[in-house]
Amino acid sequence: MNKKKFQIYLNAPITLGFVAICVIATGLDYLTKSASTILVFSTYGSSWLSPMTYVRLICHVFGHGGLDHLVNNMLYILLLGPMLEEKYHDRLVTVILTVALVTGIIHNIIQPDVMLLGASGVVFAFILLASITGKDSGIPVTLILVAVLWLGKEIYAGFTSADNVSQITHIIGGLSGAILGMLFKK
């Protein structure tokens, strides 16, 4: 008789590492009364001569504006990340870094007076990247449907909502995920 032992295993180290950094950054936000978030884990218009500007262009995806913001983003990351990591392996780090850099630069150019933080751009990159995952050639119908529905919703929200949500970051993140997914297929 073969008895199998119950075991817990590390299935998605990149995803879990990303989540851990986000949790630590949010914890530091509380401990430092937001000083760490302002200094490292958010991006905003600052001198391009300052080295911290470049650190913030990457690290803003780790900072979150509270526990609800963190949990909502991490649920999507934990849901989509393991599947994407299985398919794309280490290239998932490229997706995260590309989305962070592109959304940070565009945000600092378009809205330099507004602080940007959170993993929403990465979440939307993962959503569109997940809808591409499948056959190695062609454009999946699911990608087209997700892109149309999601982009339509974000564009509509951008014109009709007066909230603190950066729809441009969602759109850029999603487009980055779709473009990188298409490049990965080639």
C-alpha positions as CSV (number, residue, x, y, z in Angstrom):
1,M,0.0,0.0,0.0
2,N,1.4,3.3,-1.1
3,K,0.7,6.2,1.3
4,K,1.2,9.6,-0.1
5,K,2.4,12.3,2.3
6,F,0.7,15.7,2.3
7,Q,3.2,18.4,1.5
8,I,3.2,22.1,0.8
9,Y,5.5,23.1,-2.0
10,L,6.8,26.3,-3.6
11,N,5.0,26.5,-6.9
12,A,5.7,30.0,-8.2
13,P,8.8,31.6,-6.7
14,I,8.6,34.8,-8.9
15,T,5.0,35.4,-8.0
16,L,5.5,34.7,-4.3
17,G,8.6,36.9,-4.3
18,F,6.7,39.7,-5.9
19,V,3.8,39.3,-3.3
20,A,6.3,39.2,-0.4
21,I,8.0,42.4,-1.5
22,C,4.6,44.1,-1.8
23,V,3.6,43.0,1.7
24,I,7.0,44.2,3.1
25,A,6.6,47.6,1.3
26,T,3.1,48.0,2.7
27,G,4.3,47.0,6.2
28,L,7.1,49.6,5.9
29,D,4.5,52.2,4.9
30,Y,2.7,51.6,8.2
31,L,5.9,51.5,10.3
32,T,7.4,54.7,8.7
33,K,4.1,56.6,8.5
34,S,4.3,56.6,4.7
35,A,7.9,57.9,4.5
36,S,9.2,54.7,2.8
37,T,6.4,54.9,0.3
38,I,7.1,58.5,-0.6
39,L,10.9,57.9,-0.7
40,V,11.0,54.5,-2.5
41,F,7.6,52.8,-3.2
42,S,5.8,55.4,-5.4
43,T,6.7,57.5,-8.4
44,Y,6.1,61.1,-9.1
45,G,7.7,64.0,-11.0
46,S,11.2,64.6,-9.7
47,S,14.5,65.5,-11.1
48,W,15.8,63.0,-13.8
49,L,19.2,63.7,-12.3
50,S,18.3,62.1,-9.0
51,P,19.1,58.3,-8.7
52,M,16.0,57.8,-6.6
53,T,13.8,58.8,-9.5
54,Y,15.0,55.6,-11.3
55,V,14.6,53.5,-8.2
56,R,11.0,54.7,-7.8
57,L,10.3,54.0,-11.5
58,I,10.7,50.3,-10.7
59,C,9.7,50.2,-7.0
60,H,6.3,52.0,-7.3
61,V,4.7,48.7,-8.2
62,F,5.5,47.3,-4.7
63,G,3.9,50.2,-2.8
64,H,0.2,50.2,-2.0
65,G,-2.2,52.8,-0.5
66,G,-3.4,50.5,2.3
67,L,-4.4,47.0,3.0
68,D,-7.5,46.9,0.7
69,H,-5.4,48.1,-2.2
70,L,-2.7,45.5,-1.5
71,V,-5.1,42.6,-1.0
72,N,-7.1,43.4,-4.2
73,N,-4.0,43.5,-6.3
74,M,-2.3,40.5,-4.7
75,L,-5.4,38.3,-5.2
76,Y,-5.1,38.8,-9.0
77,I,-1.3,38.3,-8.9
78,L,-1.7,35.1,-6.9
79,L,-4.4,33.9,-9.2
80,L,-2.7,34.6,-12.5
81,G,1.0,34.5,-11.6
82,P,1.5,30.8,-11.1
83,M,-0.1,29.9,-14.5
84,L,1.9,32.6,-16.2
85,E,5.1,31.6,-14.4
86,E,4.6,28.0,-15.5
87,K,4.3,29.1,-19.2
88,Y,6.8,32.0,-19.3
89,H,9.2,31.1,-16.5
90,D,11.8,33.8,-15.8
91,R,10.3,36.0,-18.5
92,L,7.7,37.0,-16.0
93,V,10.3,39.1,-14.3
94,T,10.8,40.9,-17.6
95,V,7.0,41.6,-17.7
96,I,7.0,43.0,-14.2
97,L,10.0,45.2,-14.8
98,T,8.9,46.4,-18.2
99,V,5.4,47.3,-16.9
100,A,6.9,49.1,-13.9
101,L,9.3,51.1,-16.0
102,V,6.9,52.0,-18.9
103,T,4.0,53.0,-16.6
104,G,6.3,54.9,-14.3
105,I,7.9,56.9,-17.1
106,I,4.6,57.7,-18.8
107,H,2.9,58.6,-15.6
108,N,5.8,61.0,-14.6
109,I,5.5,62.7,-18.0
110,I,1.7,62.9,-18.1
111,Q,0.9,63.5,-14.4
112,P,4.2,64.6,-12.6
113,D,2.2,66.2,-9.8
114,V,0.4,63.0,-8.9
115,M,2.0,60.1,-6.9
116,L,1.6,56.7,-8.5
117,L,1.9,53.4,-6.6
118,G,0.5,49.9,-6.7
119,A,0.6,46.8,-8.8
120,S,-2.5,47.5,-10.9
121,G,-0.4,47.9,-14.1
122,V,1.2,44.5,-13.4
123,V,-2.3,43.0,-12.7
124,F,-3.6,44.2,-16.0
125,A,-0.5,43.0,-17.8
126,F,-1.0,39.6,-16.3
127,I,-4.7,39.6,-17.3
128,L,-3.9,40.3,-21.0
129,L,-0.9,38.0,-20.9
130,A,-3.1,35.2,-19.5
131,S,-5.6,35.7,-22.3
132,I,-2.8,35.3,-24.9
133,T,-1.5,32.0,-23.4
134,G,-2.3,29.1,-25.6
135,K,-1.3,28.1,-29.1
136,D,2.1,29.4,-30.3
137,S,0.7,31.3,-33.3
138,G,-2.1,33.6,-34.1
139,I,-4.2,35.9,-31.9
140,P,-6.7,34.2,-29.6
141,V,-10.3,35.3,-29.7
142,T,-10.2,35.5,-25.8
143,L,-7.5,38.2,-26.1
144,I,-9.6,40.2,-28.5
145,L,-12.7,39.9,-26.2
146,V,-10.8,40.7,-23.0
147,A,-9.0,43.6,-24.6
148,V,-12.1,45.1,-26.1
149,L,-14.2,44.7,-22.9
150,W,-11.4,45.7,-20.5
151,L,-10.0,48.7,-22.6
152,G,-13.6,49.9,-23.1
153,K,-14.2,49.8,-19.4
154,E,-11.0,51.6,-18.5
155,I,-11.5,54.3,-21.2
156,Y,-15.0,54.8,-20.0
157,A,-13.9,55.0,-16.4
158,G,-11.2,57.5,-17.3
159,F,-13.8,59.9,-18.6
160,T,-16.5,59.3,-16.0
161,S,-14.8,58.6,-12.7
162,A,-13.3,61.1,-10.3
163,D,-11.4,58.6,-8.2
164,N,-7.7,58.0,-7.3
165,V,-7.4,55.1,-9.8
166,S,-5.0,55.6,-12.7
167,Q,-6.8,54.2,-15.7
168,I,-3.8,55.1,-17.9
169,T,-1.6,52.8,-15.8
170,H,-4.1,50.0,-16.3
171,I,-4.3,50.6,-20.0
172,I,-0.5,50.8,-20.4
173,G,0.0,47.8,-18.2
174,G,-2.5,45.7,-20.2
175,L,-1.1,46.8,-23.5
176,S,2.4,46.0,-22.3
177,G,1.3,42.5,-21.2
178,A,-0.4,41.9,-24.6
179,I,2.6,43.2,-26.6
180,L,5.1,41.1,-24.5
181,G,2.9,38.1,-24.8
182,M,2.9,38.4,-28.6
183,L,6.6,38.8,-28.6
184,F,7.1,35.8,-26.4
185,K,5.1,33.7,-28.9
186,K,7.6,34.6,-31.6
